[in-house]
Amino acid sequence: MTKFTSPCPPPTPQQARATWNLIGRLLTMAQRMRDAIDHQPVSPYRTEIMTILAEECCEAVQRATKLLRFGVEEKQPDQPYTNAERLGLEIGDVETMLCHARRLDLFLGETSLHAAISDAIEEGIMTIDYIHAGKTNKESQLAKFLQSTGKA
């Protein structure tokens, strides 16, 4: 077996710091979701929105760690997007789900996440264009796959 070595340079120290900050904020949000379940009424719709938000946070963390391991510009085989582009798409998914959570009066401390996203954009590890593309795509997916309806 041949060992894989990424042809891309690793993230700069500033990019790595911004990425770790983003990962920390996403993981903190997961803790806040658990706390929200303990203190707020639960319905099938609310549960599904929180579940999807948790999934999206995990997917964003996974993409961020791939970026740290293999580089900002690395593309996995058979993938059209770089790690930076894919991270932007995943963050768009997270932001879409946060919007849905806010409509249910679930406030999960996203202000610190938004600051981490801004820092990540500033450091060049994702772009606002891919975040917007992720949001658009996520809304389409929700229209097709959301299993429950209603509000709270």
C-alpha atoms as an extended CHARMM CRD file, in Angstrom:
* protein
*
       152  EXT
         1         1  MET       CA              0.0000000000        0.0000000000        0.0000000000  PROA      1               0.0000000000
         2         2  THR       CA              1.2990000000        3.4410000000       -0.9180000000  PROA      2               0.0000000000
         3         3  LYS       CA              1.0760000000        6.0760000000        1.7690000000  PROA      3               0.0000000000
         4         4  PHE       CA             -0.9790000000        9.1250000000        0.8230000000  PROA      4               0.0000000000
         5         5  THR       CA              0.7360000000       12.4710000000        1.1660000000  PROA      5               0.0000000000
         6         6  SER       CA             -1.3460000000       15.5390000000        0.4760000000  PROA      6               0.0000000000
         7         7  PRO       CA              0.0710000000       17.6330000000       -2.3400000000  PROA      7               0.0000000000
         8         8  CYS       CA             -1.3350000000       20.7380000000       -0.6600000000  PROA      8               0.0000000000
         9         9  PRO       CA              0.4440000000       22.8110000000        1.9520000000  PROA      9               0.0000000000
        10        10  PRO       CA             -0.9160000000       22.5960000000        5.4820000000  PROA      10              0.0000000000
        11        11  PRO       CA             -2.9530000000       25.4990000000        6.8100000000  PROA      11              0.0000000000
        12        12  THR       CA             -0.9820000000       28.4590000000        8.0840000000  PROA      12              0.0000000000
        13        13  PRO       CA             -0.8030000000       28.8290000000       11.8750000000  PROA      13              0.0000000000
        14        14  GLN       CA             -3.4690000000       31.5550000000       11.6670000000  PROA      14              0.0000000000
        15        15  GLN       CA             -5.7050000000       29.3260000000        9.5340000000  PROA      15              0.0000000000
        16        16  ALA       CA             -5.2450000000       26.4280000000       11.9510000000  PROA      16              0.0000000000
        17        17  ARG       CA             -6.0930000000       28.6520000000       14.9230000000  PROA      17              0.0000000000
        18        18  ALA       CA             -9.2370000000       29.9480000000       13.1710000000  PROA      18              0.0000000000
        19        19  THR       CA            -10.2210000000       26.3830000000       12.2640000000  PROA      19              0.0000000000
        20        20  TRP       CA             -9.7860000000       25.1310000000       15.8360000000  PROA      20              0.0000000000
        21        21  ASN       CA            -11.8260000000       28.0890000000       17.0880000000  PROA      21              0.0000000000
        22        22  LEU       CA            -14.6040000000       27.1790000000       14.6440000000  PROA      22              0.0000000000
        23        23  ILE       CA            -14.4920000000       23.5250000000       15.7570000000  PROA      23              0.0000000000
        24        24  GLY       CA            -14.7420000000       24.5920000000       19.4090000000  PROA      24              0.0000000000
        25        25  ARG       CA            -17.7480000000       26.8000000000       18.7220000000  PROA      25              0.0000000000
        26        26  LEU       CA            -19.5440000000       24.0400000000       16.8050000000  PROA      26              0.0000000000
        27        27  LEU       CA            -18.9560000000       21.5490000000       19.6250000000  PROA      27              0.0000000000
        28        28  THR       CA            -20.1410000000       24.0780000000       22.2130000000  PROA      28              0.0000000000
        29        29  MET       CA            -23.3410000000       24.4610000000       20.2250000000  PROA      29              0.0000000000
        30        30  ALA       CA            -23.9400000000       20.7060000000       20.5150000000  PROA      30              0.0000000000
        31        31  GLN       CA            -23.7240000000       21.0010000000       24.3040000000  PROA      31              0.0000000000
        32        32  ARG       CA            -26.1930000000       23.8810000000       24.2710000000  PROA      32              0.0000000000
        33        33  MET       CA            -28.6220000000       21.8030000000       22.2060000000  PROA      33              0.0000000000
        34        34  ARG       CA            -28.5230000000       19.0850000000       24.8490000000  PROA      34              0.0000000000
        35        35  ASP       CA            -29.2070000000       21.6880000000       27.5380000000  PROA      35              0.0000000000
        36        36  ALA       CA            -32.1130000000       23.1020000000       25.4970000000  PROA      36              0.0000000000
        37        37  ILE       CA            -33.7370000000       19.6770000000       25.3450000000  PROA      37              0.0000000000
        38        38  ASP       CA            -33.6250000000       19.5360000000       29.1470000000  PROA      38              0.0000000000
        39        39  HSD       CA            -35.3030000000       22.9440000000       29.5690000000  PROA      39              0.0000000000
        40        40  GLN       CA            -37.7280000000       23.4300000000       26.6970000000  PROA      40              0.0000000000
        41        41  PRO       CA            -40.7950000000       21.5950000000       25.4150000000  PROA      41              0.0000000000
        42        42  VAL       CA            -40.0490000000       18.9150000000       22.8610000000  PROA      42              0.0000000000
        43        43  SER       CA            -42.1730000000       18.1860000000       19.7920000000  PROA      43              0.0000000000
        44        44  PRO       CA            -41.4270000000       16.0500000000       16.7400000000  PROA      44              0.0000000000
        45        45  TYR       CA            -40.6730000000       19.1680000000       14.6850000000  PROA      45              0.0000000000
        46        46  ARG       CA            -38.4060000000       20.7600000000       17.3070000000  PROA      46              0.0000000000
        47        47  THR       CA            -36.6190000000       17.4530000000       17.8110000000  PROA      47              0.0000000000
        48        48  GLU       CA            -36.0500000000       17.0400000000       14.0800000000  PROA      48              0.0000000000
        49        49  ILE       CA            -34.7080000000       20.5850000000       13.6700000000  PROA      49              0.0000000000
        50        50  MET       CA            -32.3020000000       20.0690000000       16.5770000000  PROA      50              0.0000000000
        51        51  THR       CA            -31.2670000000       16.6560000000       15.2480000000  PROA      51              0.0000000000
        52        52  ILE       CA            -30.4830000000       18.0570000000       11.8070000000  PROA      52              0.0000000000
        53        53  LEU       CA            -28.5840000000       20.9520000000       13.3780000000  PROA      53              0.0000000000
        54        54  ALA       CA            -26.5140000000       18.4580000000       15.3940000000  PROA      54              0.0000000000
        55        55  GLU       CA            -25.8070000000       16.4490000000       12.2120000000  PROA      55              0.0000000000
        56        56  GLU       CA            -24.7190000000       19.5750000000       10.3780000000  PROA      56              0.0000000000
        57        57  CYS       CA            -22.4450000000       20.7010000000       13.2170000000  PROA      57              0.0000000000
        58        58  CYS       CA            -20.7770000000       17.2780000000       13.1720000000  PROA      58              0.0000000000
        59        59  GLU       CA            -20.3570000000       17.3710000000        9.3940000000  PROA      59              0.0000000000
        60        60  ALA       CA            -18.7870000000       20.8390000000        9.6130000000  PROA      60              0.0000000000
        61        61  VAL       CA            -16.4060000000       19.6290000000       12.3430000000  PROA      61              0.0000000000
        62        62  GLN       CA            -15.4410000000       16.6400000000       10.1960000000  PROA      62              0.0000000000
        63        63  ARG       CA            -14.7180000000       18.8590000000        7.1800000000  PROA      63              0.0000000000
        64        64  ALA       CA            -12.7300000000       21.2760000000        9.3550000000  PROA      64              0.0000000000
        65        65  THR       CA            -10.5540000000       18.4340000000       10.6270000000  PROA      65              0.0000000000
        66        66  LYS       CA             -9.9670000000       17.2210000000        7.0520000000  PROA      66              0.0000000000
        67        67  LEU       CA             -8.8590000000       20.7530000000        6.2160000000  PROA      67              0.0000000000
        68        68  LEU       CA             -6.4080000000       20.6890000000        9.1320000000  PROA      68              0.0000000000
        69        69  ARG       CA             -5.0200000000       17.2890000000        8.1140000000  PROA      69              0.0000000000
        70        70  PHE       CA             -4.8210000000       17.6300000000        4.3450000000  PROA      70              0.0000000000
        71        71  GLY       CA             -4.8030000000       21.3530000000        3.6010000000  PROA      71              0.0000000000
        72        72  VAL       CA             -7.1700000000       24.1150000000        2.6350000000  PROA      72              0.0000000000
        73        73  GLU       CA             -6.9870000000       23.4920000000       -1.1080000000  PROA      73              0.0000000000
        74        74  GLU       CA             -6.9550000000       19.6720000000       -1.0700000000  PROA      74              0.0000000000
        75        75  LYS       CA             -9.6740000000       17.9140000000       -3.0680000000  PROA      75              0.0000000000
        76        76  GLN       CA            -10.5960000000       14.3400000000       -2.2370000000  PROA      76              0.0000000000
        77        77  PRO       CA            -10.6640000000       11.9390000000       -5.1920000000  PROA      77              0.0000000000
        78        78  ASP       CA            -13.9000000000       12.2370000000       -7.1740000000  PROA      78              0.0000000000
        79        79  GLN       CA            -14.8420000000       15.4680000000       -5.3580000000  PROA      79              0.0000000000
        80        80  PRO       CA            -15.2560000000       18.7300000000       -7.2660000000  PROA      80              0.0000000000
        81        81  TYR       CA            -14.6610000000       20.9490000000       -4.2180000000  PROA      81              0.0000000000
        82        82  THR       CA            -11.6660000000       21.7970000000       -2.0540000000  PROA      82              0.0000000000
        83        83  ASN       CA            -11.7590000000       21.3810000000        1.7120000000  PROA      83              0.0000000000
        84        84  ALA       CA            -12.2860000000       25.1490000000        2.0270000000  PROA      84              0.0000000000
        85        85  GLU       CA            -15.2240000000       25.0800000000       -0.3710000000  PROA      85              0.0000000000
        86        86  ARG       CA            -16.7670000000       22.0490000000        1.3170000000  PROA      86              0.0000000000
        87        87  LEU       CA            -16.3600000000       23.6460000000        4.7460000000  PROA      87              0.0000000000
        88        88  GLY       CA            -18.1920000000       26.7250000000        3.4640000000  PROA      88              0.0000000000
        89        89  LEU       CA            -21.0210000000       24.5450000000        2.1860000000  PROA      89              0.0000000000
        90        90  GLU       CA            -21.2630000000       22.7690000000        5.5530000000  PROA      90              0.0000000000
        91        91  ILE       CA            -21.2740000000       26.0570000000        7.4590000000  PROA      91              0.0000000000
        92        92  GLY       CA            -24.0980000000       27.1970000000        5.1760000000  PROA      92              0.0000000000
        93        93  ASP       CA            -26.0190000000       24.1050000000        6.2680000000  PROA      93              0.0000000000
        94        94  VAL       CA            -25.3630000000       24.9380000000        9.9330000000  PROA      94              0.0000000000
        95        95  GLU       CA            -26.4870000000       28.5430000000        9.4640000000  PROA      95              0.0000000000
        96        96  THR       CA            -29.6940000000       27.4150000000        7.7530000000  PROA      96              0.0000000000
        97        97  MET       CA            -30.5310000000       25.1190000000       10.6410000000  PROA      97              0.0000000000
        98        98  LEU       CA            -29.7120000000       27.8550000000       13.1670000000  PROA      98              0.0000000000
        99        99  CYS       CA            -32.2580000000       30.0590000000       11.4040000000  PROA      99              0.0000000000
       100       100  HSD       CA            -34.8710000000       27.3280000000       11.7890000000  PROA      100             0.0000000000
       101       101  ALA       CA            -33.8990000000       26.8760000000       15.4550000000  PROA      101             0.0000000000
       102       102  ARG       CA            -34.2940000000       30.6120000000       16.1340000000  PROA      102             0.0000000000
       103       103  ARG       CA            -37.8240000000       30.4360000000       14.6880000000  PROA      103             0.0000000000
       104       104  LEU       CA            -38.5320000000       27.9340000000       17.4750000000  PROA      104             0.0000000000
       105       105  ASP       CA            -37.0770000000       30.3040000000       20.0790000000  PROA      105             0.0000000000
       106       106  LEU       CA            -33.9850000000       28.1430000000       20.4140000000  PROA      106             0.0000000000
       107       107  PHE       CA            -31.0220000000       30.4210000000       20.9260000000  PROA      107             0.0000000000
       108       108  LEU       CA            -27.8570000000       28.4060000000       21.1460000000  PROA      108             0.0000000000
       109       109  GLY       CA            -25.1580000000       31.0400000000       21.5280000000  PROA      109             0.0000000000
       110       110  GLU       CA            -24.6030000000       31.3910000000       17.8250000000  PROA      110             0.0000000000
       111       111  THR       CA            -23.0710000000       34.8650000000       18.2420000000  PROA      111             0.0000000000
       112       112  SER       CA            -19.7340000000       33.2780000000       19.1500000000  PROA      112             0.0000000000
       113       113  LEU       CA            -20.0990000000       30.8870000000       16.2030000000  PROA      113             0.0000000000
       114       114  HSD       CA            -20.6890000000       33.8060000000       13.8340000000  PROA      114             0.0000000000
       115       115  ALA       CA            -17.5310000000       35.4790000000       15.1360000000  PROA      115             0.0000000000
       116       116  ALA       CA            -15.5900000000       32.2520000000       14.4850000000  PROA      116             0.0000000000
       117       117  ILE       CA            -17.0600000000       32.0520000000       10.9660000000  PROA      117             0.0000000000
       118       118  SER       CA            -15.9970000000       35.6460000000       10.2810000000  PROA      118             0.0000000000
       119       119  ASP       CA            -12.4670000000       34.8550000000       11.4660000000  PROA      119             0.0000000000
       120       120  ALA       CA            -12.3800000000       31.7490000000        9.2550000000  PROA      120             0.0000000000
       121       121  ILE       CA            -13.4670000000       33.7680000000        6.2180000000  PROA      121             0.0000000000
       122       122  GLU       CA            -10.8540000000       36.3850000000        7.0280000000  PROA      122             0.0000000000
       123       123  GLU       CA             -8.1500000000       33.6930000000        7.1990000000  PROA      123             0.0000000000
       124       124  GLY       CA             -9.1980000000       32.2350000000        3.8430000000  PROA      124             0.0000000000
       125       125  ILE       CA            -10.4360000000       28.8460000000        5.0100000000  PROA      125             0.0000000000
       126       126  MET       CA            -13.8980000000       29.3830000000        3.4800000000  PROA      126             0.0000000000
       127       127  THR       CA            -15.7790000000       31.9780000000        1.4900000000  PROA      127             0.0000000000
       128       128  ILE       CA            -19.1300000000       33.6410000000        1.9100000000  PROA      128             0.0000000000
       129       129  ASP       CA            -20.1400000000       32.4600000000       -1.5790000000  PROA      129             0.0000000000
       130       130  TYR       CA            -19.9290000000       28.8030000000       -0.5550000000  PROA      130             0.0000000000
       131       131  ILE       CA            -21.7420000000       29.5210000000        2.7040000000  PROA      131             0.0000000000
       132       132  HSD       CA            -24.6070000000       31.0680000000        0.7200000000  PROA      132             0.0000000000
       133       133  ALA       CA            -24.5960000000       28.1070000000       -1.6820000000  PROA      133             0.0000000000
       134       134  GLY       CA            -24.7990000000       25.7550000000        1.3050000000  PROA      134             0.0000000000
       135       135  LYS       CA            -27.7850000000       27.6660000000        2.6910000000  PROA      135             0.0000000000
       136       136  THR       CA            -29.6450000000       27.4760000000       -0.6150000000  PROA      136             0.0000000000
       137       137  ASN       CA            -28.9240000000       23.7800000000       -0.9870000000  PROA      137             0.0000000000
       138       138  LYS       CA            -29.9790000000       23.0290000000        2.6030000000  PROA      138             0.0000000000
       139       139  GLU       CA            -33.3530000000       24.7330000000        2.1600000000  PROA      139             0.0000000000
       140       140  SER       CA            -33.9640000000       22.5380000000       -0.9100000000  PROA      140             0.0000000000
       141       141  GLN       CA            -33.0130000000       19.4350000000        1.0420000000  PROA      141             0.0000000000
       142       142  LEU       CA            -35.3310000000       20.3920000000        3.9030000000  PROA      142             0.0000000000
       143       143  ALA       CA            -38.2190000000       20.8830000000        1.4970000000  PROA      143             0.0000000000
       144       144  LYS       CA            -37.6660000000       17.3330000000        0.2530000000  PROA      144             0.0000000000
       145       145  PHE       CA            -36.5940000000       15.3980000000        3.3560000000  PROA      145             0.0000000000
       146       146  LEU       CA            -38.0290000000       17.1040000000        6.4540000000  PROA      146             0.0000000000
       147       147  GLN       CA            -40.1740000000       14.4470000000        8.1110000000  PROA      147             0.0000000000
       148       148  SER       CA            -42.2280000000       16.5320000000       10.5080000000  PROA      148             0.0000000000
       149       149  THR       CA            -44.2710000000       19.6890000000       10.1670000000  PROA      149             0.0000000000
       150       150  GLY       CA            -45.3840000000       22.4420000000       12.4340000000  PROA      150             0.0000000000
       151       151  LYS       CA            -43.7400000000       24.7660000000       14.8410000000  PROA      151             0.0000000000
       152       152  ALA       CA            -42.9380000000       24.0830000000       18.4620000000  PROA      152             0.0000000000
